[in-house]
């Protein structure tokens, strides 16, 4: 791998080699990049640059990751080849929210309710209601609305969603779910939600009275 990077430095220049290193570090920290997000243009372009494809894929393969690129929807990212390979660690409640996002995204895709770049636009309240319907049929709320919104913000830092500004009057905000979410969830989101909720109910604090988004 070192020789490949040295070759790139000689052929493309030290600036491009530095961009490549930044792109690798970015994906290791954030897992995904979505073109158009602030300060990610160079990262995205570097990962999609055919001159660097073999070096990037080879580096991540040696670390146990698979590289995904979608030039149509303009995103790229990595997933673990084996479950033992570490990625940004998710707590159980974060996993539940990711699965809710994936299930909602897939349902909307199935009926054609998608925007450009396979984005599904919804709202925070819609997603939280979906969580309650799917994971808490008995009415108890293992994840509070405040914690749910915190998790969505973290998903935004990983480029999985774009979280809009909170409307104090409506007590709601827009959430744009991006297609990379399908790689996080697998094809059995509902079953996994139910399993995770059974595991987490004894551990997670119940929703407190007056707790709102």
N, C-alpha and C positions, 0 to 999 in steps of 0.2 A: 504493500500500500504506500509506503514512504516513497518508493521510486515513482509511482504514478503521480503523486503530488509534486515531486520534483520536476517531472516531465511537464506538468501543467504550468508550473512556475516559469519554466524555460520557454514554453511555446506561447502561453497566453499572458505572461507577465506577473509580476508580484502582486499587483492590485487585484487581478482576477483570482489568484491563488488565495489572497486574504478574504475575498468575497466567498470563496468556496468553503473555507474554514468557518466563517461566520454562519453560512447556511447550514452546515453540519451541526454546529452547536445549537442553532435555533431549533432545528427539528428534534434534537435530543432533549431540549428543555420543554418545547411547546407541542411537539408531535405533529402539528399540521400548520400549513401556511395557506392563506386565502388571498389571492391577488386583489388589491384594492384596499386592504387594511393598512392603517398608517405604518409607515417605516418598514414595509415588508416587500417593496417592489424589487429591490436587489436580491433579496433572499429567494423570492419566487422565480425570478428570471434565471438565477444561477442554477437552481434545482432543475429547471426545465431545459437548460442549455445542453444541447446534444454533445457538445465537446466534453462535458464533465459527467455525462450519464454513467459511464462505466466506473469511474472513480467513486461517484456517490453511491451507486448500487453496491459496488464491491465493499466499500467501507461499512455500510449498514448491514450487509449480509454477514460480514465477519463478526458483527456485534449481535447478530441474531434478529435483525429486523428486515422487513420487506418494504420497499419503497413503492408508494402509489402516486401516480400522476394522472390528472384529468384535465387536459388542455381545454376541453369544451367548457367545463364548469370553472376552470382556472383555479385549481387547488392542487396541493401535493401534501404528502404526509407519510408517516411510517407506522407500521403495526408489527407487533412481535410475531415471529414465526412460531415460537413455542410459548406456552403460558408462563414458563419460568423466567422469561426474559423481562427485565424491569422496564416499565414505561412510567410516565407521570402517574404516581400512585393515586388511586381513587379510594376514598372511604366508602363504606357500604351505602350511606345515604346518597353520596355522589353517584354511585353506580345506579341506584334506583332512578334518580333524576335523568341520567343519561339514557336509561332504557325507556323512560316515559317520552323523552324527546324523540328517540328513534321510532317508537311505536306510532307517535303522532305524525312524524314525518312520513313514514311508510304508508299510513292510512290516506294521507292527503295525496301522495304520489299515485296511489292506486286509483283515485278518482280524478286525477289530472289537475288537482288544485295546487299547481306549482308555478313559481315565477322563473325568470331567467336564472340560469346556472343552477337549476334544480333546487332552488331555495323555497322553503315553505314558511310563510309569514303567519304568525298567530299572535296570541297575547299571553302575558303571564297568568292571568286569571283562568284562561282556557286550559293552560297546561296544568295549573294546580288542581283545577276541577277534574282534569283527566287523571291526574295522580290519585286523587281521592276515589274516583270511580274504579280505577284499575287495581289499586293496591290496598285500599282501605274500605272495602264494602261494608264493614261494620260501623263505620263512622268515626273511628279514632284516627288521629292525625299524628303519625310518628314523626313526620318532618313538618316543622312549622313553616308558615309562609315566609318569615324572615330568613330562615335557613335555606329554604327553596330558592329564594332570590340570590342569596350569597353563592349558592352552587351554580346558578345560571351565570353569575358574573365570572366565576372561575372558568366555566365552559367557554365564555367569551374570550378569556385570555388564551385559551387553547384553540381559538378560531372556530370552534364548533357551532357557536351561535353569535348573532349580533344583537345585543340587548339595547333597546331604545331607552330614552329618558323616561323616568317615572312620572306619571301624571298624578299629582296629589288629589285633584278633583275626582278623577275616575278611579283612583287607587289601582292603577293598572299601567302596563307598558307593553310596547310591541316587542316580539321576539322573532327574529328571523333564524330558522333552523337550517343549517347548511348540510349538504349531502354527505360530508365526511362522517356524520353521526352514524351512518349505516355500518361503518367499519368498527365502531365501538361496541355495538349492541349484539351483533350476530342475528340470526333469523328467528330467534325464539324469545323476543323481548317480553311478551306478556308472561310467559311461563317463568322467565328469570326474575321479573318483578315480583311475582307471587312468592318465589322461593326466597329472594332477598328480604322481602318484608317479613316473612316468617322468622328469618334469622335475626332481623334487626329490631323488631318490636320490643323485645325485652331490654334492649340496650339504649334505644333512642329516647330522649325526653319527649313527653307528650306535649302537644300544642297548648301553650298557656292561654288563659282567657285574655282577650284583648290584644293578642299577637296578630298584627296585620302586616301586609306587604310594605 
